[in-house]
């Protein structure tokens, strides 16, 4: 018997144990004058846990042993079902242990990611000086990874990569934040119920469009359009530009800002609005001075989520902004981002003893630290404004 078949049979056996334990509890409650300590559902869950958990533990040893052990422990638990059985505390203890285990897995995964980044980045910085990486102005990580290859020593100054990331993110946020926030204000404060039920799903459709589709749209429509307009104005516009990638990325991020901000603004108590209007404030003044300050923490969270989405985007940048690591603030030039370079460095022949491949981990570590710093700053801003509002 295969492990998958045994797992399926164990799942069915666990479901059957739940219904058997629950049914036995109902039968005892109807025949006995004593009152059940726990509800029948807890008795069913007690028998199900007694059947499924030991069977799951034994599944790694033998499929047959897992089924036999699960059936045996389930039968013992079924026989223990009685009016005085404290099934609820036992079930809740198992659930608390399960939830704690899930939290521990999430924490360990985060710690593992951080340690892997730090360890591999430390190996990179043994080959390349940290100051050269953080403040160097030339990025060309092409090196020979085998003795029989000919390659350059490489240049690992990551400033052009960071500058490209900031430029595209700034353009995207300049599009997403105003449009998303204003659309959220309209839908939550001005739009009628019928308009809201139509507009919000249509807006959220943008969040379900694959990023590769946005990439095609940026490369085939927005990029050539920007270049044609630039040429008419006498501007030198590259075929792949940061402006094209940033504009399309901003359109992609609009639903993140709009949907979250709409939910936060709608959650502001109506009593605050009514009090402001009763004191003579106009609807626009109420939104500006009462609703938005009350919803500021949620709005900041929505903007942070949008920034993280923009910083982590890869496909649109590859297709619309290119791979060139140019140190420029001109949105009409081709640039690259941290995530694009990480993907580029880890594609093809990989040798984790070379500075070229290890540079991806150094970029990932810097990106992680920058994101962490943004979250700390945002938390400070939210706390400050919340104290002022209180």
Secondary structure, DSSP 4 states (H G I P E B T S, - for coil): --HHHHHHHHHHHHHHHHHHHHHHHHHHHHH-SSPPSS-HHHHHHHHHHHHHHHHHHHTTT-HHHHHHHHHHHHHHHHHH--TT--HHHHHHHHHHHHHHHHHHHHHHHHHHHHHHHHHHHHHHHHHS-HHHHHH-S-EE-----STT------EE--HHHHHHHHHHHHHHHHHHHHHHHHHHHIIIIIS-HHHHHHHHHHHHHHHHS-HHHHHHHIIIIIHHHHHHHHHHTT----SS-HHHHHHHHHHHHHHHHHHHHHHHHHTS-HHHHHHHHHTT--HHHHIIIIIHHHHHHHHHHHHHHHHHHHHT--HHHHHHT-S-------TTS----HHHHHHHHTSSS--TTSHHHHHHHHHHHHHHHHHHHHHHHHHHHHHHHHHHH-
